[in-house]
Amino acid sequence: MIAVVDYGAGNVQSVVNALAHIQADAALTTDPAVIEAAAGVVVPGVGAARDTMENLAAAGLIAPVTRAIASGTPYLGICMGMQALMSFSDEHGGQRCLDIIPGVARRIETELAVPHMGWNAVHAVGSGVGHPLLDGIPDGAELYFAHSFACFPDDPAWVLAETDYGERFPCILGRDNVLSVQFHPERSGTYGLRLLENFKGIVAAGGVEAGREAAAAR
């Protein structure tokens, strides 16, 4: 079962609906025991880093999420669920985050309108090329974004894909069982659903490497 972490974010039900559409065994939960026992964990979200961290802490969900990640459970962060993985966010004067991915979330530096709202091309880079999370999604496929901040890891090897919006920024980060996307797959049509299908496959296979082998066999 995939646990979708409910910490009060506004778009969690749309993620649950998208997972139901692809017939994933998923449940929206605030139960730490369910999160730690799950075969996969999804943390979606929109909004501010401070609110996200405060809500996770108030619900007692920081420890179960970090323990699930440490145990090797496949994790997918969506938008704020990605930014929460960073060490720190510059938003609202600064906010400490989960420190799973060393680095910072900072405001996009662009002359274009911010927030970045709408469809934009996603380009695989580095180990993102051929990654099972992107299986069946062509390079340059457009997915839906709604954000003002982007994640910049200290180690560029975390970056699996990038998007250009006045500046080029990472839009998929991943290493081992930790995967995260800045865009909203639940709002991104066919390719967004394919990405969720791919995560479902990674969970079913028991991890990214097994998912890679399963994708190659298809």
GUVOKE-823404 format. One record per atom (N, C-alpha, C): residue number from 1; residue in one letter; x, y, z. Coordinates in steps of 0.05 Angstrom, whole numbers. Example, Ala and Ser with C-alpha at 12.3 -4.5 7.8 and 13.67 -1.06 7.14 Angstrom:
<atoms>
[atom 1; "A"; [264; -114; 156]]
[atom 1; "A"; [246; -90; 156]]
[atom 1; "A"; [264; -66; 156]]
[atom 2; "S"; [257; -45; 142]]
[atom 2; "S"; [273; -21; 143]]
[atom 2; "S"; [258; 1; 157]]
</atoms>
This chain:
<atoms>
[atom 1; "M"; [17; -24; 0]]
[atom 1; "M"; [0; 0; 0]]
[atom 1; "M"; [17; 25; 0]]
[atom 2; "I"; [9; 45; -15]]
[atom 2; "I"; [22; 71; -16]]
[atom 2; "I"; [8; 90; 4]]
[atom 3; "A"; [23; 101; 23]]
[atom 3; "A"; [12; 120; 42]]
[atom 3; "A"; [15; 148; 31]]
[atom 4; "V"; [-7; 162; 28]]
[atom 4; "V"; [-6; 191; 20]]
[atom 4; "V"; [-9; 207; 46]]
[atom 5; "V"; [11; 221; 53]]
[atom 5; "V"; [12; 235; 79]]
[atom 5; "V"; [-6; 259; 79]]
[atom 6; "D"; [-25; 259; 98]]
[atom 6; "D"; [-44; 281; 100]]
[atom 6; "D"; [-36; 299; 123]]
[atom 7; "Y"; [-23; 322; 117]]
[atom 7; "Y"; [-15; 341; 137]]
[atom 7; "Y"; [-29; 368; 134]]
[atom 8; "G"; [-52; 367; 119]]
[atom 8; "G"; [-68; 391; 115]]
[atom 8; "G"; [-63; 406; 90]]
[atom 9; "A"; [-46; 395; 72]]
[atom 9; "A"; [-41; 409; 46]]
[atom 9; "A"; [-67; 409; 29]]
[atom 10; "G"; [-69; 429; 12]]
[atom 10; "G"; [-95; 433; -2]]
[atom 10; "G"; [-100; 414; -25]]
[atom 11; "N"; [-79; 401; -36]]
[atom 11; "N"; [-84; 386; -60]]
[atom 11; "N"; [-82; 356; -56]]
[atom 12; "V"; [-82; 347; -31]]
[atom 12; "V"; [-77; 318; -27]]
[atom 12; "V"; [-98; 300; -40]]
[atom 13; "Q"; [-123; 309; -40]]
[atom 13; "Q"; [-144; 291; -51]]
[atom 13; "Q"; [-140; 287; -81]]
[atom 14; "S"; [-130; 308; -95]]
[atom 14; "S"; [-126; 304; -123]]
[atom 14; "S"; [-104; 284; -129]]
[atom 15; "V"; [-84; 282; -111]]
[atom 15; "V"; [-64; 261; -113]]
[atom 15; "V"; [-76; 234; -108]]
[atom 16; "V"; [-92; 232; -88]]
[atom 16; "V"; [-106; 206; -82]]
[atom 16; "V"; [-123; 198; -106]]
[atom 17; "N"; [-137; 217; -117]]
[atom 17; "N"; [-155; 211; -140]]
[atom 17; "N"; [-138; 201; -164]]
[atom 18; "A"; [-115; 214; -169]]
[atom 18; "A"; [-98; 205; -191]]
[atom 18; "A"; [-87; 177; -186]]
[atom 19; "L"; [-80; 171; -162]]
[atom 19; "L"; [-70; 144; -155]]
[atom 19; "L"; [-93; 124; -158]]
[atom 20; "A"; [-117; 132; -151]]
[atom 20; "A"; [-140; 114; -155]]
[atom 20; "A"; [-145; 109; -184]]
[atom 21; "H"; [-141; 130; -201]]
[atom 21; "H"; [-145; 127; -230]]
[atom 21; "H"; [-126; 106; -242]]
[atom 22; "I"; [-102; 104; -232]]
[atom 22; "I"; [-83; 85; -242]]
[atom 22; "I"; [-85; 58; -226]]
[atom 23; "Q"; [-105; 56; -210]]
[atom 23; "Q"; [-111; 32; -195]]
[atom 23; "Q"; [-88; 24; -175]]
[atom 24; "A"; [-76; 45; -164]]
[atom 24; "A"; [-56; 40; -143]]
[atom 24; "A"; [-70; 35; -117]]
[atom 25; "D"; [-59; 18; -101]]
[atom 25; "D"; [-69; 13; -74]]
[atom 25; "D"; [-58; 35; -56]]
[atom 26; "A"; [-73; 56; -52]]
[atom 26; "A"; [-64; 80; -38]]
[atom 26; "A"; [-84; 90; -18]]
[atom 27; "A"; [-75; 101; 4]]
[atom 27; "A"; [-93; 112; 24]]
[atom 27; "A"; [-83; 138; 36]]
[atom 28; "L"; [-100; 157; 40]]
[atom 28; "L"; [-94; 182; 53]]
[atom 28; "L"; [-93; 177; 83]]
[atom 29; "T"; [-72; 185; 96]]
[atom 29; "T"; [-69; 177; 124]]
[atom 29; "T"; [-54; 198; 140]]
[atom 30; "T"; [-61; 199; 166]]
[atom 30; "T"; [-46; 215; 186]]
[atom 30; "T"; [-34; 196; 207]]
[atom 31; "D"; [-36; 170; 202]]
[atom 31; "D"; [-28; 150; 222]]
[atom 31; "D"; [2; 143; 219]]
[atom 32; "P"; [19; 150; 239]]
[atom 32; "P"; [47; 144; 236]]
[atom 32; "P"; [53; 114; 231]]
[atom 33; "A"; [38; 96; 244]]
[atom 33; "A"; [42; 67; 240]]
[atom 33; "A"; [37; 59; 211]]
[atom 34; "V"; [16; 71; 199]]
[atom 34; "V"; [10; 64; 171]]
[atom 34; "V"; [32; 74; 153]]
[atom 35; "I"; [42; 98; 158]]
[atom 35; "I"; [64; 109; 142]]
[atom 35; "I"; [89; 92; 144]]
[atom 36; "E"; [96; 84; 167]]
[atom 36; "E"; [120; 68; 171]]
[atom 36; "E"; [118; 40; 160]]
[atom 37; "A"; [93; 29; 158]]
[atom 37; "A"; [89; 2; 148]]
[atom 37; "A"; [84; 2; 118]]
[atom 38; "A"; [80; 25; 106]]
[atom 38; "A"; [72; 26; 78]]
[atom 38; "A"; [95; 17; 60]]
[atom 39; "A"; [87; 7; 36]]
[atom 39; "A"; [107; -1; 16]]
[atom 39; "A"; [118; 23; 1]]
[atom 40; "G"; [103; 45; 1]]
[atom 40; "G"; [112; 70; -11]]
[atom 40; "G"; [99; 93; 3]]
[atom 41; "V"; [113; 116; 2]]
[atom 41; "V"; [102; 141; 15]]
[atom 41; "V"; [102; 164; -5]]
[atom 42; "V"; [80; 178; -6]]
[atom 42; "V"; [78; 202; -22]]
[atom 42; "V"; [71; 226; -4]]
[atom 43; "V"; [87; 247; -6]]
[atom 43; "V"; [81; 272; 8]]
[atom 43; "V"; [77; 293; -13]]
[atom 44; "P"; [51; 300; -17]]
[atom 44; "P"; [45; 322; -36]]
[atom 44; "P"; [44; 349; -21]]
[atom 45; "G"; [36; 370; -36]]
[atom 45; "G"; [32; 395; -22]]
[atom 45; "G"; [35; 419; -39]]
[atom 46; "V"; [20; 440; -31]]
[atom 46; "V"; [24; 467; -42]]
[atom 46; "V"; [25; 485; -17]]
[atom 47; "G"; [37; 509; -21]]
[atom 47; "G"; [38; 528; 1]]
[atom 47; "G"; [66; 535; 9]]
[atom 48; "A"; [69; 542; 34]]
[atom 48; "A"; [94; 553; 44]]
[atom 48; "A"; [109; 532; 61]]
[atom 49; "A"; [136; 535; 60]]
[atom 49; "A"; [153; 516; 74]]
[atom 49; "A"; [148; 517; 104]]
[atom 50; "R"; [144; 540; 116]]
[atom 50; "R"; [140; 542; 145]]
[atom 50; "R"; [114; 528; 153]]
[atom 51; "D"; [93; 533; 138]]
[atom 51; "D"; [67; 520; 144]]
[atom 51; "D"; [70; 490; 142]]
[atom 52; "T"; [84; 481; 121]]
[atom 52; "T"; [87; 453; 116]]
[atom 52; "T"; [101; 440; 140]]
[atom 53; "M"; [124; 451; 148]]
[atom 53; "M"; [140; 439; 169]]
[atom 53; "M"; [124; 441; 196]]
[atom 54; "E"; [111; 463; 201]]
[atom 54; "E"; [95; 465; 226]]
[atom 54; "E"; [73; 445; 226]]
[atom 55; "N"; [59; 441; 204]]
[atom 55; "N"; [37; 422; 203]]
[atom 55; "N"; [47; 393; 205]]
[atom 56; "L"; [69; 387; 193]]
[atom 56; "L"; [80; 360; 196]]
[atom 56; "L"; [88; 355; 225]]
[atom 57; "A"; [100; 375; 237]]
[atom 57; "A"; [108; 372; 265]]
[atom 57; "A"; [84; 370; 284]]
[atom 58; "A"; [63; 387; 279]]
[atom 58; "A"; [40; 386; 296]]
[atom 58; "A"; [25; 360; 295]]
[atom 59; "A"; [26; 347; 271]]
[atom 59; "A"; [12; 322; 267]]
[atom 59; "A"; [29; 298; 275]]
[atom 60; "G"; [54; 303; 285]]
[atom 60; "G"; [72; 281; 293]]
[atom 60; "G"; [81; 264; 270]]
[atom 61; "L"; [84; 277; 246]]
[atom 61; "L"; [90; 261; 222]]
[atom 61; "L"; [119; 263; 213]]
[atom 62; "I"; [135; 281; 225]]
[atom 62; "I"; [163; 283; 215]]
[atom 62; "I"; [178; 258; 221]]
[atom 63; "A"; [177; 247; 245]]
[atom 63; "A"; [192; 223; 251]]
[atom 63; "A"; [183; 199; 234]]
[atom 64; "P"; [157; 193; 231]]
[atom 64; "P"; [150; 170; 214]]
[atom 64; "P"; [159; 173; 185]]
[atom 65; "V"; [157; 197; 174]]
[atom 65; "V"; [165; 201; 147]]
[atom 65; "V"; [195; 197; 144]]
[atom 66; "T"; [211; 209; 162]]
[atom 66; "T"; [240; 206; 160]]
[atom 66; "T"; [249; 177; 166]]
[atom 67; "R"; [235; 163; 184]]
[atom 67; "R"; [241; 135; 188]]
[atom 67; "R"; [235; 118; 164]]
[atom 68; "A"; [212; 124; 151]]
[atom 68; "A"; [206; 109; 127]]
[atom 68; "A"; [227; 112; 106]]
[atom 69; "I"; [236; 137; 102]]
[atom 69; "I"; [257; 142; 83]]
[atom 69; "I"; [283; 127; 90]]
[atom 70; "A"; [290; 129; 116]]
[atom 70; "A"; [315; 116; 125]]
[atom 70; "A"; [314; 86; 122]]
[atom 71; "S"; [290; 74; 123]]
[atom 71; "S"; [287; 45; 120]]
[atom 71; "S"; [289; 36; 92]]
[atom 72; "G"; [289; 54; 72]]
[atom 72; "G"; [290; 47; 44]]
[atom 72; "G"; [264; 47; 30]]
[atom 73; "T"; [242; 55; 43]]
[atom 73; "T"; [216; 56; 31]]
[atom 73; "T"; [216; 76; 8]]
[atom 74; "P"; [207; 69; -16]]
[atom 74; "P"; [205; 89; -38]]
[atom 74; "P"; [188; 113; -29]]
[atom 75; "Y"; [199; 137; -33]]
[atom 75; "Y"; [186; 162; -26]]
[atom 75; "Y"; [183; 179; -51]]
[atom 76; "L"; [160; 191; -54]]
[atom 76; "L"; [156; 210; -76]]
[atom 76; "L"; [145; 236; -63]]
[atom 77; "G"; [161; 257; -65]]
[atom 77; "G"; [153; 284; -57]]
[atom 77; "G"; [143; 299; -80]]
[atom 78; "I"; [120; 313; -77]]
[atom 78; "I"; [108; 329; -99]]
[atom 78; "I"; [107; 358; -90]]
[atom 79; "C"; [120; 376; -105]]
[atom 79; "C"; [120; 405; -100]]
[atom 79; "C"; [130; 410; -72]]
[atom 80; "M"; [113; 418; -52]]
[atom 80; "M"; [124; 423; -25]]
[atom 80; "M"; [135; 397; -13]]
[atom 81; "G"; [126; 374; -22]]
[atom 81; "G"; [137; 349; -12]]
[atom 81; "G"; [165; 345; -22]]
[atom 82; "M"; [173; 359; -43]]
[atom 82; "M"; [200; 360; -53]]
[atom 82; "M"; [216; 380; -36]]
[atom 83; "Q"; [206; 404; -34]]
[atom 83; "Q"; [221; 426; -20]]
[atom 83; "Q"; [225; 419; 9]]
[atom 84; "A"; [207; 404; 21]]
[atom 84; "A"; [210; 397; 49]]
[atom 84; "A"; [234; 378; 54]]
[atom 85; "L"; [243; 365; 33]]
[atom 85; "L"; [267; 347; 36]]
[atom 85; "L"; [293; 362; 39]]
[atom 86; "M"; [293; 388; 32]]
[atom 86; "M"; [318; 403; 32]]
[atom 86; "M"; [327; 409; 61]]
[atom 87; "S"; [352; 418; 63]]
[atom 87; "S"; [361; 426; 90]]
[atom 87; "S"; [347; 451; 99]]
[atom 88; "F"; [341; 469; 80]]
[atom 88; "F"; [333; 496; 88]]
[atom 88; "F"; [317; 508; 65]]
[atom 89; "S"; [297; 524; 71]]
[atom 89; "S"; [283; 541; 51]]
[atom 89; "S"; [287; 570; 58]]
[atom 90; "D"; [291; 586; 37]]
[atom 90; "D"; [294; 615; 41]]
[atom 90; "D"; [268; 629; 45]]
[atom 91; "E"; [246; 614; 42]]
[atom 91; "E"; [219; 627; 42]]
[atom 91; "E"; [213; 640; 69]]
[atom 92; "H"; [201; 663; 68]]
[atom 92; "H"; [192; 678; 93]]
[atom 92; "H"; [214; 681; 113]]
[atom 93; "G"; [238; 688; 103]]
[atom 93; "G"; [260; 694; 121]]
[atom 93; "G"; [276; 669; 130]]
[atom 94; "G"; [268; 646; 121]]
[atom 94; "G"; [283; 622; 126]]
[atom 94; "G"; [268; 601; 143]]
[atom 95; "Q"; [270; 576; 135]]
[atom 95; "Q"; [257; 554; 149]]
[atom 95; "Q"; [274; 529; 146]]
[atom 96; "R"; [280; 517; 169]]
[atom 96; "R"; [294; 491; 168]]
[atom 96; "R"; [274; 470; 159]]
[atom 97; "C"; [284; 452; 142]]
[atom 97; "C"; [267; 431; 132]]
[atom 97; "C"; [277; 403; 141]]
[atom 98; "L"; [272; 382; 126]]
[atom 98; "L"; [278; 355; 136]]
[atom 98; "L"; [308; 348; 134]]
[atom 99; "D"; [323; 362; 117]]
[atom 99; "D"; [351; 357; 114]]
[atom 99; "D"; [357; 328; 104]]
[atom 100; "I"; [339; 318; 87]]
[atom 100; "I"; [344; 293; 73]]
[atom 100; "I"; [363; 297; 50]]
[atom 101; "I"; [358; 319; 36]]
[atom 101; "I"; [375; 327; 13]]
[atom 101; "I"; [390; 353; 21]]
[atom 102; "P"; [416; 351; 26]]
[atom 102; "P"; [431; 376; 33]]
[atom 102; "P"; [429; 397; 10]]
[atom 103; "G"; [420; 420; 18]]
[atom 103; "G"; [417; 441; -2]]
[atom 103; "G"; [395; 460; 7]]
[atom 104; "V"; [387; 478; -12]]
[atom 104; "V"; [368; 499; -5]]
[atom 104; "V"; [346; 501; -26]]
[atom 105; "A"; [322; 508; -16]]
[atom 105; "A"; [300; 517; -34]]
[atom 105; "A"; [301; 548; -34]]
[atom 106; "R"; [303; 559; -58]]
[atom 106; "R"; [303; 588; -60]]
[atom 106; "R"; [285; 598; -82]]
[atom 107; "R"; [277; 623; -81]]
[atom 107; "R"; [260; 635; -101]]
[atom 107; "R"; [273; 634; -128]]
[atom 108; "I"; [256; 628; -148]]
[atom 108; "I"; [266; 628; -176]]
[atom 108; "I"; [276; 655; -184]]
[atom 109; "E"; [300; 657; -196]]
[atom 109; "E"; [311; 682; -205]]
[atom 109; "E"; [305; 685; -235]]
[atom 110; "T"; [285; 700; -242]]
[atom 110; "T"; [276; 703; -269]]
[atom 110; "T"; [262; 729; -273]]
[atom 111; "E"; [262; 739; -298]]
[atom 111; "E"; [246; 763; -305]]
[atom 111; "E"; [218; 755; -312]]
[atom 112; "L"; [212; 730; -314]]
[atom 112; "L"; [185; 720; -321]]
[atom 112; "L"; [168; 722; -296]]
[atom 113; "A"; [142; 718; -300]]
[atom 113; "A"; [123; 720; -278]]
[atom 113; "A"; [127; 698; -257]]
[atom 114; "V"; [127; 706; -232]]
[atom 114; "V"; [129; 687; -210]]
[atom 114; "V"; [105; 692; -192]]
[atom 115; "P"; [89; 671; -185]]
[atom 115; "P"; [95; 643; -187]]
[atom 115; "P"; [97; 633; -216]]
[atom 116; "H"; [112; 612; -220]]
[atom 116; "H"; [114; 597; -245]]
[atom 116; "H"; [89; 580; -246]]
[atom 117; "M"; [70; 587; -264]]
[atom 117; "M"; [45; 572; -266]]
[atom 117; "M"; [41; 563; -294]]
[atom 118; "G"; [37; 537; -297]]
[atom 118; "G"; [30; 526; -324]]
[atom 118; "G"; [48; 504; -333]]
[atom 119; "W"; [46; 498; -358]]
[atom 119; "W"; [60; 475; -370]]
[atom 119; "W"; [89; 483; -378]]
[atom 120; "N"; [108; 465; -374]]
[atom 120; "N"; [135; 471; -382]]
[atom 120; "N"; [149; 444; -387]]
[atom 121; "A"; [170; 446; -404]]
[atom 121; "A"; [184; 422; -412]]
[atom 121; "A"; [203; 412; -391]]
[atom 122; "V"; [204; 385; -388]]
[atom 122; "V"; [221; 372; -369]]
[atom 122; "V"; [242; 356; -384]]
[atom 123; "H"; [268; 361; -378]]
[atom 123; "H"; [290; 349; -392]]
[atom 123; "H"; [307; 332; -372]]
[atom 124; "A"; [309; 306; -378]]
[atom 124; "A"; [325; 289; -361]]
[atom 124; "A"; [355; 296; -364]]
[atom 125; "V"; [369; 295; -342]]
[atom 125; "V"; [398; 300; -342]]
[atom 125; "V"; [411; 278; -325]]
[atom 126; "G"; [437; 274; -329]]
[atom 126; "G"; [452; 256; -312]]
[atom 126; "G"; [440; 229; -309]]
[atom 127; "S"; [437; 219; -285]]
[atom 127; "S"; [426; 193; -281]]
[atom 127; "S"; [396; 192; -284]]
[atom 128; "G"; [384; 216; -290]]
[atom 128; "G"; [355; 216; -297]]
[atom 128; "G"; [350; 204; -324]]
[atom 129; "V"; [370; 204; -342]]
[atom 129; "V"; [367; 192; -368]]
[atom 129; "V"; [364; 162; -365]]
[atom 130; "G"; [341; 151; -373]]
[atom 130; "G"; [336; 123; -369]]
[atom 130; "G"; [326; 115; -342]]
[atom 131; "H"; [321; 134; -325]]
[atom 131; "H"; [311; 128; -297]]
[atom 131; "H"; [283; 116; -299]]
[atom 132; "P"; [277; 96; -283]]
[atom 132; "P"; [250; 83; -284]]
[atom 132; "P"; [227; 102; -278]]
[atom 133; "L"; [232; 124; -262]]
[atom 133; "L"; [211; 143; -257]]
[atom 133; "L"; [202; 157; -282]]
[atom 134; "L"; [220; 158; -302]]
[atom 134; "L"; [214; 172; -327]]
[atom 134; "L"; [209; 153; -350]]
[atom 135; "D"; [206; 128; -344]]
[atom 135; "D"; [201; 108; -366]]
[atom 135; "D"; [175; 115; -381]]
[atom 136; "G"; [178; 116; -408]]
[atom 136; "G"; [155; 122; -425]]
[atom 136; "G"; [148; 152; -427]]
[atom 137; "I"; [164; 169; -414]]
[atom 137; "I"; [159; 198; -416]]
[atom 137; "I"; [181; 210; -433]]
[atom 138; "P"; [174; 221; -457]]
[atom 138; "P"; [195; 231; -475]]
[atom 138; "P"; [209; 255; -464]]
[atom 139; "D"; [234; 258; -470]]
[atom 139; "D"; [249; 282; -462]]
[atom 139; "D"; [235; 307; -474]]
[atom 140; "G"; [232; 327; -458]]
[atom 140; "G"; [218; 351; -466]]
[atom 140; "G"; [188; 350; -462]]
[atom 141; "A"; [178; 328; -451]]
[atom 141; "A"; [149; 327; -445]]
[atom 141; "A"; [142; 350; -426]]
[atom 142; "E"; [118; 361; -430]]
[atom 142; "E"; [109; 384; -414]]
[atom 142; "E"; [91; 374; -391]]
[atom 143; "L"; [98; 384; -367]]
[atom 143; "L"; [82; 378; -343]]
[atom 143; "L"; [75; 404; -329]]
[atom 144; "Y"; [56; 402; -310]]
[atom 144; "Y"; [44; 426; -299]]
[atom 144; "Y"; [58; 435; -273]]
[atom 145; "F"; [66; 460; -273]]
[atom 145; "F"; [80; 472; -250]]
[atom 145; "F"; [63; 494; -236]]
[atom 146; "A"; [67; 496; -210]]
[atom 146; "A"; [54; 518; -195]]
[atom 146; "A"; [71; 523; -170]]
[atom 147; "H"; [91; 541; -173]]
[atom 147; "H"; [110; 545; -151]]
[atom 147; "H"; [126; 571; -155]]
[atom 148; "S"; [138; 581; -133]]
[atom 148; "S"; [155; 605; -134]]
[atom 148; "S"; [184; 598; -127]]
[atom 149; "F"; [187; 575; -112]]
[atom 149; "F"; [213; 567; -102]]
[atom 149; "F"; [222; 541; -117]]
[atom 150; "A"; [248; 537; -119]]
[atom 150; "A"; [259; 513; -131]]
[atom 150; "A"; [281; 503; -113]]
[atom 151; "C"; [288; 477; -117]]
[atom 151; "C"; [307; 464; -100]]
[atom 151; "C"; [334; 462; -113]]
[atom 152; "F"; [355; 469; -98]]
[atom 152; "F"; [382; 468; -108]]
[atom 152; "F"; [400; 452; -89]]
[atom 153; "P"; [404; 426; -95]]
[atom 153; "P"; [420; 409; -77]]
[atom 153; "P"; [449; 416; -78]]
[atom 154; "D"; [463; 412; -56]]
[atom 154; "D"; [492; 416; -56]]
[atom 154; "D"; [507; 398; -75]]
[atom 155; "D"; [497; 373; -78]]
[atom 155; "D"; [509; 354; -96]]
[atom 155; "D"; [492; 352; -121]]
[atom 156; "P"; [502; 361; -144]]
[atom 156; "P"; [486; 361; -169]]
[atom 156; "P"; [478; 333; -178]]
[atom 157; "A"; [491; 312; -167]]
[atom 157; "A"; [484; 285; -175]]
[atom 157; "A"; [455; 278; -167]]
[atom 158; "W"; [443; 293; -148]]
[atom 158; "W"; [415; 289; -141]]
[atom 158; "W"; [396; 296; -164]]
[atom 159; "V"; [405; 313; -182]]
[atom 159; "V"; [387; 324; -203]]
[atom 159; "V"; [382; 303; -225]]
[atom 160; "L"; [357; 296; -228]]
[atom 160; "L"; [349; 277; -249]]
[atom 160; "L"; [337; 291; -274]]
[atom 161; "A"; [326; 315; -270]]
[atom 161; "A"; [314; 330; -292]]
[atom 161; "A"; [314; 359; -286]]
[atom 162; "E"; [313; 375; -307]]
[atom 162; "E"; [313; 404; -304]]
[atom 162; "E"; [291; 416; -322]]
[atom 163; "T"; [284; 441; -315]]
[atom 163; "T"; [265; 457; -330]]
[atom 163; "T"; [276; 485; -333]]
[atom 164; "D"; [270; 498; -355]]
[atom 164; "D"; [279; 526; -359]]
[atom 164; "D"; [256; 545; -357]]
[atom 165; "Y"; [258; 564; -338]]
[atom 165; "Y"; [238; 585; -335]]
[atom 165; "Y"; [252; 611; -329]]
[atom 166; "G"; [266; 621; -349]]
[atom 166; "G"; [283; 645; -344]]
[atom 166; "G"; [310; 637; -332]]
[atom 167; "E"; [310; 619; -314]]
[atom 167; "E"; [334; 605; -305]]
[atom 167; "E"; [328; 575; -306]]
[atom 168; "R"; [349; 559; -308]]
[atom 168; "R"; [346; 530; -308]]
[atom 168; "R"; [347; 520; -280]]
[atom 169; "F"; [327; 505; -272]]
[atom 169; "F"; [326; 495; -244]]
[atom 169; "F"; [320; 465; -244]]
[atom 170; "P"; [328; 451; -223]]
[atom 170; "P"; [321; 423; -221]]
[atom 170; "P"; [291; 419; -216]]
[atom 171; "C"; [279; 401; -231]]
[atom 171; "C"; [251; 395; -227]]
[atom 171; "C"; [245; 366; -219]]
[atom 172; "I"; [266; 349; -220]]
[atom 172; "I"; [264; 323; -208]]
[atom 172; "I"; [290; 318; -193]]
[atom 173; "L"; [288; 310; -168]]
[atom 173; "L"; [312; 302; -153]]
[atom 173; "L"; [308; 272; -145]]
[atom 174; "G"; [330; 258; -144]]
[atom 174; "G"; [328; 230; -136]]
[atom 174; "G"; [354; 217; -129]]
[atom 175; "R"; [353; 200; -110]]
[atom 175; "R"; [376; 182; -104]]
[atom 175; "R"; [365; 159; -88]]
[atom 176; "D"; [373; 135; -96]]
[atom 176; "D"; [363; 111; -82]]
[atom 176; "D"; [333; 111; -80]]
[atom 177; "N"; [321; 109; -56]]
[atom 177; "N"; [292; 108; -54]]
[atom 177; "N"; [279; 135; -52]]
[atom 178; "V"; [294; 157; -52]]
[atom 178; "V"; [283; 184; -49]]
[atom 178; "V"; [279; 196; -76]]
[atom 179; "L"; [254; 202; -83]]
[atom 179; "L"; [247; 214; -109]]
[atom 179; "L"; [229; 238; -104]]
[atom 180; "S"; [232; 259; -120]]
[atom 180; "S"; [215; 282; -116]]
[atom 180; "S"; [213; 298; -141]]
[atom 181; "V"; [190; 311; -145]]
[atom 181; "V"; [184; 327; -169]]
[atom 181; "V"; [173; 354; -161]]
[atom 182; "Q"; [182; 375; -176]]
[atom 182; "Q"; [172; 402; -170]]
[atom 182; "Q"; [144; 406; -183]]
[atom 183; "F"; [139; 393; -205]]
[atom 183; "F"; [113; 396; -218]]
[atom 183; "F"; [92; 379; -205]]
[atom 184; "H"; [67; 381; -215]]
[atom 184; "H"; [45; 366; -204]]
[atom 184; "H"; [36; 344; -223]]
[atom 185; "P"; [45; 319; -219]]
[atom 185; "P"; [37; 298; -237]]
[atom 185; "P"; [7; 293; -238]]
[atom 186; "E"; [-6; 298; -215]]
[atom 186; "E"; [-35; 294; -213]]
[atom 186; "E"; [-50; 314; -230]]
[atom 187; "R"; [-37; 335; -240]]
[atom 187; "R"; [-50; 355; -257]]
[atom 187; "R"; [-37; 356; -285]]
[atom 188; "S"; [-21; 336; -291]]
[atom 188; "S"; [-5; 337; -315]]
[atom 188; "S"; [-13; 317; -337]]
[atom 189; "G"; [-38; 309; -337]]
[atom 189; "G"; [-48; 293; -359]]
[atom 189; "G"; [-35; 266; -362]]
[atom 190; "T"; [-32; 257; -387]]
[atom 190; "T"; [-22; 230; -393]]
[atom 190; "T"; [5; 226; -381]]
[atom 191; "Y"; [24; 244; -384]]
[atom 191; "Y"; [51; 240; -375]]
[atom 191; "Y"; [53; 241; -345]]
[atom 192; "G"; [37; 257; -332]]
[atom 192; "G"; [36; 258; -303]]
[atom 192; "G"; [26; 231; -292]]
[atom 193; "L"; [5; 221; -304]]
[atom 193; "L"; [-5; 195; -295]]
[atom 193; "L"; [16; 173; -300]]
[atom 194; "R"; [31; 175; -323]]
[atom 194; "R"; [51; 155; -328]]
[atom 194; "R"; [73; 156; -306]]
[atom 195; "L"; [80; 180; -297]]
[atom 195; "L"; [101; 182; -276]]
[atom 195; "L"; [90; 169; -251]]
[atom 196; "L"; [65; 173; -244]]
[atom 196; "L"; [54; 160; -220]]
[atom 196; "L"; [53; 130; -224]]
[atom 197; "E"; [46; 121; -248]]
[atom 197; "E"; [48; 92; -255]]
[atom 197; "E"; [76; 81; -250]]
[atom 198; "N"; [95; 97; -259]]
[atom 198; "N"; [123; 88; -256]]
[atom 198; "N"; [131; 86; -226]]
[atom 199; "F"; [121; 106; -210]]
[atom 199; "F"; [127; 104; -181]]
[atom 199; "F"; [113; 80; -170]]
[atom 200; "K"; [88; 75; -178]]
[atom 200; "K"; [74; 51; -169]]
[atom 200; "K"; [90; 26; -176]]
[atom 201; "G"; [102; 25; -199]]
[atom 201; "G"; [119; 2; -207]]
[atom 201; "G"; [144; 0; -190]]
[atom 202; "I"; [156; 22; -184]]
[atom 202; "I"; [180; 22; -166]]
[atom 202; "I"; [172; 11; -139]]
[atom 203; "V"; [149; 20; -128]]
[atom 203; "V"; [140; 10; -102]]
[atom 203; "V"; [135; -20; -104]]
[atom 204; "A"; [121; -29; -125]]
[atom 204; "A"; [115; -58; -128]]
[atom 204; "A"; [140; -75; -130]]
[atom 205; "A"; [160; -64; -144]]
[atom 205; "A"; [185; -78; -148]]
[atom 205; "A"; [203; -78; -123]]
[atom 206; "G"; [197; -60; -104]]
[atom 206; "G"; [213; -58; -80]]
[atom 206; "G"; [236; -39; -80]]
[atom 207; "G"; [237; -22; -100]]
[atom 207; "G"; [258; -2; -101]]
[atom 207; "G"; [265; 6; -130]]
[atom 208; "V"; [282; 27; -132]]
[atom 208; "V"; [289; 38; -158]]
[atom 208; "V"; [303; 18; -176]]
[atom 209; "E"; [323; 4; -165]]
[atom 209; "E"; [339; -14; -182]]
[atom 209; "E"; [322; -36; -193]]
[atom 210; "A"; [305; -48; -175]]
[atom 210; "A"; [287; -69; -185]]
[atom 210; "A"; [267; -57; -204]]
[atom 211; "G"; [258; -33; -200]]
[atom 211; "G"; [240; -19; -219]]
[atom 211; "G"; [254; -14; -245]]
[atom 212; "R"; [280; -9; -245]]
[atom 212; "R"; [295; -5; -270]]
[atom 212; "R"; [295; -31; -286]]
[atom 213; "E"; [299; -53; -272]]
[atom 213; "E"; [300; -79; -286]]
[atom 213; "E"; [272; -86; -297]]
[atom 214; "A"; [251; -80; -282]]
[atom 214; "A"; [224; -85; -291]]
[atom 214; "A"; [217; -68; -315]]
[atom 215; "A"; [226; -42; -315]]
[atom 215; "A"; [221; -25; -338]]
[atom 215; "A"; [235; -34; -362]]
[atom 216; "A"; [260; -44; -359]]
[atom 216; "A"; [276; -54; -382]]
[atom 216; "A"; [263; -79; -394]]
[atom 217; "A"; [250; -94; -377]]
[atom 217; "A"; [238; -119; -387]]
[atom 217; "A"; [212; -114; -402]]
[atom 218; "R"; [200; -90; -399]]
[atom 218; "R"; [174; -85; -413]]
[atom 218; "R"; [179; -80; -442]]
</atoms>
